[in-house]
């Protein structure tokens, strides 16, 4: 899994990368500390499976970078790591489409656990934080079908390609996203339909009317 850590505290980034690398040899973590160069460095990048973004940075702040990622339709999932734990701020971040919030008080073990939780297709919210995910998701979903099931636009794209028989790698190549990112989305789709494999997923999607059966 390839991760880009976006944080202006260089010593923090170096320490966190060293700690993560000592525990997970399947993670490749880079960092970018200069907010003024971050937008340019993100344009056209499809090789990262996850961005972890600091919220409070000089110059272009975390929320502005997140909005930039959305505006430029960069498909890489975003988690936010911050010492700011105001409920209203975190609610807004999830409304903008992040998949997880990591307090900077977390240990490296908790950080990895949060990343893996999201990698499995879940949303990570710390136990101390209370937000309304229903409100947060409203701006990021397509209209529901008759059964009330809602998928994001990206999930619908992946579901359609799954129906066409595309493999995870082929879906990633088509949508210009990493294979691990595709897997994260598919696992989330499985959870939505309460299934454990593609066959049952497509069957449920056709039954619900989200895709047309053949």
N, C-alpha and C positions, 0 to 999 in steps of 0.2 A: 504494500500500500504506500503510495507516494503522497506526502502531505506538505503543504506550504504553510508555515507559521508566519503570520504578519503581525509584528510587534516591534515597537521602536526601542525596547530595552534589550540591547545586544547581549549583555551578560545573562539575562533571564533566558533568552532564546538558546544560547549556547549551553546553559546548564540543563534546560529542559530536554534539548535534543540528546545530550549525553546520557541523561537519565532514561529516556525512552529507548534509546539505542541499546543500552545495557540490558534491557528487559525484552525487547522485541526486535529480532533480526529481520523480520519481514516488513518493518516500517522503514521507509526512506524519508527523512524529514529535512527540508530546506527552510531557510527563513529569509524574510525581507524586512529590513528595519527602517528604511527611508520611505515614509508615506508619500513623498512627492514623486517617487518613481514607481510606486505600486500600480497605478492604473495602466501605465504603459507596459509594465512587465506582465500584466494579466491578459492583455489583449491577445487573442489567438492561442492562448495556452490551453491545451486539452489533455496534457499528460499528468496533471495532478488529480488524485481521487478525492481530495478534501482540502479546503482552506480552513485554517483556524485563525480567527481574526480578533485582535485586541480592540476594545471599544474606545479607549481613551488614548489618542495619539495626537501629537502636534501636527499642525497643517491640515491635511485631509484626514478627518476623524473616521472612526470605525463605521458609523452609520452611513457616512457619505460613500465610503468604499463599498459597503454592502449595496447601496442604491446603484452605484456604478456597475457592479457585477450584474445586478438585475437588468439595468438599462441596456447593457451591452449583450444581454442574453448569454452570459458565460454559464455553462451548465453545471460546473463543479459545485457540489454541496458545500455549505458554509456552517461552521460552528463558531460561536463567539466565546472567547475566554476573557473574563474581566473581573475586576474587583468591585465593579458597580453592580449592585444587586437590588436596585429599585424595581418593584413589581411593574410599574407602568413602562419603564424602559425595556425590560425583558419582554413584556407583552408586545411592544412595538417591533422588537427584533423578530419574534416569531411571526408576526403579521407580515413582515418583509420576506419571510421564507427560510429562516435558519432552521437547521435540523437538530440543534442542541446548544445548550448554554453550559459553560464550564466555569465555575468560580475559581479565582486564582488562589483560593485557600485549599483547593484540592491537592492531594498528594499525587505523585506520578502514577501510582496504581489506580487511583480514582479517575485520573485523566484517561488512561488507557481503557479502563472499564467503560467510560462514557463514549469514547471513540468506537469501541467494539459494539456497544449498544446501538449506536446509530448505524454502524456498518451492517447490522442485521436488519436494518429497515425500520428502526424505532426512532422516536423523538426523545432526546434526553433533557429532562428538566430536573434540577436539584430538588431534593425533598423539601428544602426550606423555601422554595419558590412556589407561589400559587398564581397560576394564570389560566385564562379560559382559552383552551386550544381551539374550541369551536369558533370563537371570534377570530383568533389568529389565522385560521385556515381559510376563512371566507374569501379573501382576496386572491387565493392561490389555487382555486378549484374551478373545474368546469361544471356546468349545471348537472345536477344529479339526475339519474334515471328514475323510473317509476318506483324502484325498490328503495330509493333514498341513498344509494351508494354514490359517493363522490370521489373522483380521482383528479389529481392535478393534470395539467396539460402534458407535462413530461411523462407521467404515468400512462396517459392515454396513448402517447406516441409509442412507448415501449410495449404496451399491450397490443397495439396494432401490429407491430413488427413481430412480436411473439406469435400472433395469429398467422402470420405469413411464414412461420417456420424458421425465423432468424435465430442464430445462436447468440449467446451473450456477447461474444466478440464481434459478431456481425452487427448487432444492435449498436454496440459502442462505436464501431467504425462509421456506421450510417449517421449517428447523432453526434459524432465527434466528442464522445465522452469515454472515460476509462472503463475497462471491464468491471473493476470493483464497484464503480459508481452504478453501473447497470445492475449488478447483483444486489446492491442496496435497494434500488428502486423496486426490483422484482420481489424481493423479500417483503417489502412494505405492501405491495399489491397482494401478495399471498395472504398477509395478515388481514387486509381489508375484506377479502373474500372468504377468509377462514379456511384456506386450503394449504396443501403442502407440496404441490407440484404443478407443473405447467398444464397438464391435461385437465385437471380439476379446475384450475384457474380459468382457462379458456372456456370450459363448459359453463362455469358460473357466470362469466362475463357475457356469454351469449344468452344465457337464460335471463339475465338482468336487462338485456337489450343494449348494453354498452358497445358491443360489437355484433355485427350481423352474422348469424350462423350460416354455414354452408351445407 
